[in-house]
Amino acid sequence: MRCKLPATASRTNGALLLALERAEAARGICAAQMGAVADCQEDAERVQAKKP
């Protein structure tokens, strides 16, 4: 799973602030996705470890 940050070409301070807010939101979504992937991998490893 790859995370994508929104492209930007800000020309004003307001546009730059909006771009920053969008990038921060995208990073938060990405972190949540990576956390879910890590949890899934850990669960799979636990299941494999319990198999005889």
Secondary structure, 3 states (H helix, E strand, C coil): CCCCCCCCCCCCHHHHHHHHHHHHHHHHHHHHHHHHHHHHHHHHHHHHHHCC
